[in-house]
Amino acid sequence: MSGTASTLVELIGFDEIAFDPAPVLDARARRLRVALTPQVLWDRINQKHLSSVMALHCLNFLVKNCVALSGLYEYVNTQFRTTFAIHRMPDGHQTKAHPLSSSNINEGSAEGCRAVLEDILLRQLNLSRKAIEASLTLVGGNLGSIEKVRALISLSSSCPHGYSAFKWVIPLVQLWHMGWADLSRILATFWGKSMSKDPSTLWHNSHQLHRNLKPQDRPEYYPTQQLVF
């Protein structure tokens, strides 16, 4: 079975200049990404804030699972919403998502991804090629799909026409899929040996909780999440 089902999600609270493709294309032309090292990214993290948030998460875990601490629930929740909030959604906000028409297009190749993007933007949303190339477009998906989108951009990069070069696409692996990949790695790393009596292994915990889990590439998401956390 092959095909594609996409969803259009509306963004709020952003500066329109952030979707101007000119600075991105200029940075690529100057190869500025070479200077974006792991250390540069690490230094951009507010370590003090991160440490405080992680401590609050630990407290939140205790509050939810220890009856004696349940009275602190409102305090912890308020701290998440106020003191330690950075990019918090407005109260009462509901994200506007628009399911788009599904298609029988196979997105498992660069050519398939091109057909999917054109089906969504040109046919369903009725946008012009000129309008599309004038603004960056965030395209999210699982790791496999995004790899194909990146391949499409690479294969089309020599095209002199703005739209056909697909440089207006910003491919992003969605957080849910990144989390799934992380759960898979954690499960494989800390699984341990079967029949082990070591309580620090995930196999032992899974056995004690009667969970039917295995260290595989795509473990069941929520049961694995519950086991790990």
C-alpha positions as CSV (number, residue, x, y, z in Angstrom):
1,M,0.0,0.0,0.0
2,S,1.3,3.4,-0.9
3,G,-0.1,6.9,-0.7
4,T,0.1,10.2,1.1
5,A,-2.2,12.0,3.6
6,S,-1.1,15.5,4.6
7,T,-2.2,18.1,7.0
8,L,-1.8,21.9,6.8
9,V,-1.1,23.5,10.1
10,E,-1.4,27.3,10.7
11,L,1.4,29.1,12.5
12,I,0.7,32.0,14.9
13,G,2.9,34.7,16.4
14,F,5.7,34.8,13.9
15,D,7.4,37.6,12.0
16,E,6.8,37.3,8.3
17,I,10.4,38.2,7.6
18,A,11.4,34.8,9.1
19,F,10.0,33.1,6.0
20,D,12.0,35.3,3.6
21,P,14.1,32.8,1.6
22,A,16.9,35.4,0.8
23,P,18.9,35.1,4.1
24,V,18.7,31.3,4.0
25,L,19.9,31.1,0.4
26,D,22.7,33.6,1.1
27,A,23.8,31.6,4.1
28,R,23.9,28.4,2.0
29,A,25.8,30.1,-0.7
30,R,28.4,31.3,1.9
31,R,28.5,27.8,3.5
32,L,27.9,29.2,6.9
33,R,26.6,25.9,8.1
34,V,30.2,24.7,8.3
35,A,30.7,27.0,11.3
36,L,27.5,25.6,13.0
37,T,29.4,23.1,15.2
38,P,28.0,21.0,18.1
39,Q,29.9,23.3,20.5
40,V,28.2,26.4,18.9
41,L,24.8,24.9,19.4
42,W,25.6,23.8,22.9
43,D,26.7,27.3,23.9
44,R,23.4,28.7,22.6
45,I,21.5,26.7,25.2
46,N,20.6,28.5,28.4
47,Q,22.1,25.9,30.7
48,K,20.8,27.5,33.9
49,H,17.2,27.6,32.6
50,L,17.5,24.0,31.3
51,S,18.8,22.8,34.7
52,S,15.9,24.5,36.4
53,V,13.3,23.0,34.0
54,M,14.7,19.5,34.4
55,A,14.6,19.9,38.2
56,L,11.0,21.0,37.9
57,H,10.2,17.9,35.7
58,C,11.7,15.7,38.5
59,L,9.5,17.5,41.1
60,N,6.5,17.1,38.8
61,F,7.1,13.3,38.6
62,L,7.2,13.1,42.4
63,V,4.1,15.3,42.8
64,K,2.1,13.1,40.4
65,N,3.1,9.8,42.0
66,C,3.5,10.7,45.7
67,V,0.2,11.4,47.5
68,A,2.0,13.3,50.3
69,L,3.2,15.8,47.7
70,S,0.0,16.1,45.7
71,G,-0.7,19.5,47.3
72,L,2.2,21.0,45.3
73,Y,0.6,20.2,41.9
74,E,-0.8,23.7,41.3
75,Y,2.5,25.3,42.3
76,V,4.5,23.1,39.9
77,N,2.0,23.6,37.1
78,T,2.1,27.4,37.6
79,Q,5.9,27.4,37.4
80,F,5.7,25.6,34.1
81,R,3.2,28.1,32.8
82,T,4.9,31.3,34.0
83,T,8.4,31.4,35.5
84,F,10.0,28.9,33.2
85,A,7.8,29.4,30.1
86,I,9.7,30.8,27.1
87,H,7.5,30.3,24.0
88,R,4.2,29.4,25.6
89,M,1.0,29.3,23.6
90,P,-1.6,31.9,24.5
91,D,-4.3,30.7,26.9
92,G,-7.2,29.0,25.2
93,H,-5.3,28.8,21.9
94,Q,-6.4,25.9,19.6
95,T,-4.0,25.1,16.7
96,K,-5.8,25.3,13.4
97,A,-5.1,22.2,11.4
98,H,-6.6,21.4,8.0
99,P,-6.6,17.8,6.7
100,L,-5.8,17.8,3.0
101,S,-7.0,15.3,0.4
102,S,-5.1,12.0,0.3
103,S,-3.5,10.8,-2.8
104,N,-2.0,7.5,-4.2
105,I,1.3,9.2,-4.8
106,N,4.2,7.2,-3.3
107,E,6.5,9.5,-1.3
108,G,9.2,6.9,-1.1
109,S,11.4,8.6,-3.7
110,A,12.6,12.1,-4.5
111,E,10.4,12.1,-7.6
112,G,7.5,11.0,-5.4
113,C,8.1,13.8,-2.9
114,R,8.2,16.3,-5.8
115,A,4.8,15.0,-7.0
116,V,3.4,15.2,-3.4
117,L,4.5,18.8,-2.9
118,E,3.1,19.9,-6.2
119,D,-0.2,18.1,-5.5
120,I,-0.5,19.9,-2.2
121,L,0.7,23.4,-3.1
122,L,-0.3,23.7,-6.8
123,R,-3.4,21.6,-7.0
124,Q,-5.0,21.6,-3.6
125,L,-4.0,25.0,-2.3
126,N,-4.0,26.6,-5.8
127,L,-0.8,28.6,-5.2
128,S,1.3,29.9,-8.1
129,R,4.9,28.9,-8.5
130,K,5.9,32.5,-8.1
131,A,4.1,32.7,-4.7
132,I,5.6,29.4,-3.5
133,E,9.2,30.3,-4.3
134,A,8.8,33.7,-2.6
135,S,8.3,32.2,0.9
136,L,9.9,29.4,2.8
137,T,7.7,26.4,3.5
138,L,8.1,24.1,6.4
139,V,7.6,20.5,5.4
140,G,7.4,17.9,8.2
141,G,7.4,14.1,8.2
142,N,9.1,11.0,9.4
143,L,12.8,10.5,8.9
144,G,12.4,8.5,5.7
145,S,10.2,11.0,4.0
146,I,12.4,14.0,5.0
147,E,15.5,12.2,3.6
148,K,13.7,11.9,0.3
149,V,12.8,15.6,0.4
150,R,16.4,16.5,1.1
151,A,17.4,14.3,-1.9
152,L,14.9,16.2,-4.0
153,I,16.5,19.5,-3.0
154,S,20.0,18.2,-3.7
155,L,19.1,16.8,-7.1
156,S,17.2,20.0,-8.1
157,S,19.8,22.4,-6.8
158,S,21.4,23.1,-10.1
159,C,18.1,24.3,-11.6
160,P,18.3,28.1,-12.4
161,H,14.6,28.6,-11.7
162,G,13.5,29.5,-8.2
163,Y,10.5,27.3,-7.9
164,S,12.0,24.2,-9.6
165,A,15.1,24.3,-7.4
166,F,12.9,23.5,-4.3
167,K,15.3,25.6,-2.2
168,W,12.2,27.2,-0.6
169,V,11.5,24.0,1.2
170,I,12.6,23.6,4.9
171,P,12.4,19.9,5.6
172,L,11.9,19.0,9.3
173,V,11.7,15.7,11.0
174,Q,8.6,15.9,13.2
175,L,9.2,15.8,17.0
176,W,7.0,12.7,17.4
177,H,9.1,10.8,15.0
178,M,12.3,12.0,16.6
179,G,11.0,10.9,20.0
180,W,10.1,7.5,18.6
181,A,13.7,7.1,17.3
182,D,15.1,8.1,20.7
183,L,12.9,5.6,22.5
184,S,14.1,2.9,20.1
185,R,17.8,3.8,20.9
186,I,17.1,4.0,24.7
187,L,15.4,0.6,24.6
188,A,18.2,-1.0,22.7
189,T,21.0,0.5,24.8
190,F,19.6,-0.3,28.2
191,W,17.6,-3.5,27.4
192,G,20.2,-5.8,29.0
193,K,20.2,-9.6,28.8
194,S,17.1,-11.7,28.8
195,M,16.3,-13.4,32.1
196,S,18.6,-10.9,33.9
197,K,18.0,-10.1,37.5
198,D,19.6,-6.7,37.2
199,P,16.9,-4.2,38.1
200,S,18.7,-1.4,36.2
201,T,17.9,-3.1,32.8
202,L,14.8,-2.4,30.9
203,W,14.3,-6.1,30.2
204,H,13.9,-6.7,33.9
205,N,11.5,-3.8,34.4
206,S,9.5,-4.9,31.4
207,H,9.3,-8.4,32.7
208,Q,8.2,-7.2,36.2
209,L,5.5,-5.1,34.7
210,H,4.4,-7.8,32.3
211,R,5.0,-5.7,29.2
212,N,5.5,-7.5,25.9
213,L,8.2,-5.3,24.5
214,K,11.3,-6.0,22.4
215,P,14.4,-3.8,21.5
216,Q,13.5,-3.2,17.8
217,D,13.7,-0.3,15.3
218,R,10.0,0.6,15.8
219,P,8.8,-0.5,19.2
220,E,5.3,0.2,20.3
221,Y,5.4,4.0,21.1
222,Y,3.3,4.5,24.2
223,P,4.1,1.3,26.1
224,T,7.8,2.0,25.5
225,Q,7.4,5.6,26.6
226,Q,5.7,4.4,29.8
227,L,8.5,1.9,30.5
228,V,11.3,4.4,30.0
229,F,9.7,7.3,31.9
